[in-house]
Amino acid sequence: MISAPTRAEIEDLLFLEAELLDDWRLQDWLALFTDDARYLVPPTDLGADAEPDATLFYIADDRFRLNQRVARLQKRTAHSEFPHSKTRHLVSNVRIKEIGEQEIKVAAAFVTYRTKDGVTDSFVGSYRYVLARSESGWKIREKRCLLDLDGLRPQGRISILL
């Protein structure tokens, strides 16, 4: 069994992740993920245990697709995000849920505000993380964003990283 991290260590990682996203430092954000990472946003009508191979997800990226998403978001041709939205990711209620031999599971609540073209949208929900220890500290193996919305209206789309 791996040594148990403190909640403060985990909070520091999640707060850093939020800061990197808000500052649009997406390459630095990518460095927080393992090579076998997954970034998942399931539909709002499914539970936390839904899997992308059994249903259509809003986002179901492996590390390769996540790299491609970040590259796209940084280009001027990403019209939905050029100029970039202003975002503010707020993370709270961080809890270590399970400590295994090679990884830990963490849950947290989030609110992400996105402002663009004079409109501010709010995304609320919970995160489910699977974290793995690496030589440089904790890394994200899986990030699952569970939206507490009835749907994506009035937002209509997710063009930012939650």
NORVENJO-V356094 format. One record per residue. N is the residue number from 1. PSI is psi in degrees with one decimal (* if undefined). NEAR is the number of other C-alpha atoms within 12 Angstrom. Layout:
BEGIN
n-><N,N>
psi-><PSI,PSI>
near-><NEAR,NEAR>
END
This chain:
BEGIN
n-><1,2,3,4,5,6,7,8,9,10,11,12,13,14,15,16,17,18,19,20,21,22,23,24,25,26,27,28,29,30,31,32,33,34,35,36,37,38,39,40,41,42,43,44,45,46,47,48,49,50,51,52,53,54,55,56,57,58,59,60,61,62,63,64,65,66,67,68,69,70,71,72,73,74,75,76,77,78,79,80,81,82,83,84,85,86,87,88,89,90,91,92,93,94,95,96,97,98,99,100,101,102,103,104,105,106,107,108,109,110,111,112,113,114,115,116,117,118,119,120,121,122,123,124,125,126,127,128,129,130,131,132,133,134,135,136,137,138,139,140,141,142,143,144,145,146,147,148,149,150,151,152,153,154,155,156,157,158,159,160,161,162>
psi-><140.0,157.8,140.9,129.0,159.4,158.1,-35.4,-39.9,-44.0,-43.9,-41.1,-42.0,-46.4,-37.5,-37.4,-44.6,-46.5,-43.5,-44.5,-40.0,-43.8,-31.5,2.8,37.3,67.6,-32.1,-40.1,-38.0,-44.6,-32.9,-14.0,-9.4,149.6,166.4,-23.0,25.6,156.5,141.1,116.3,135.9,97.1,162.7,154.6,-14.7,6.4,158.7,177.6,-21.2,5.0,148.7,142.4,-18.0,-7.6,-11.6,165.7,124.3,154.9,-46.7,132.8,80.4,134.9,-175.9,-40.0,-49.3,-33.9,-42.0,-43.5,-39.6,-45.4,-44.0,-42.9,-44.1,-21.1,-2.8,150.6,-24.2,-5.6,78.9,-33.3,-17.8,29.0,116.8,161.3,146.5,156.0,128.4,156.3,113.6,120.0,126.9,133.1,178.7,43.0,129.2,133.4,118.6,-34.8,137.3,117.7,-169.1,-37.1,-8.0,167.4,154.0,134.9,143.8,150.6,156.9,152.8,154.3,127.9,123.6,136.0,123.9,127.7,136.4,38.5,6.9,132.8,123.1,149.7,132.4,124.0,151.2,-154.6,150.5,145.5,117.6,147.3,119.7,143.1,142.3,136.4,179.7,-29.9,7.4,-156.8,139.5,156.7,118.2,-35.1,136.2,119.8,120.4,110.1,107.8,132.2,56.0,155.9,-22.5,-168.2,6.6,138.7,-1.6,-46.2,-22.8,162.8,100.5,2.0,169.7,123.8,*>
near-><12,16,15,23,27,17,22,17,21,34,26,20,32,38,26,27,33,31,23,24,32,27,20,28,22,30,22,19,28,34,26,35,35,30,21,23,28,32,39,35,39,36,30,25,20,23,20,25,18,21,22,23,13,12,17,17,26,28,31,28,28,24,25,19,20,30,26,17,26,28,19,21,28,24,17,13,13,18,15,19,27,19,17,27,30,26,29,29,33,30,32,25,23,27,26,26,22,20,22,19,14,19,28,31,32,36,31,31,28,29,27,33,28,30,23,21,14,9,14,17,27,30,39,29,30,33,40,37,38,35,39,34,29,18,8,12,20,35,35,35,32,33,40,41,41,36,33,25,23,17,20,22,13,14,21,14,21,30,29,35,40,39>
END
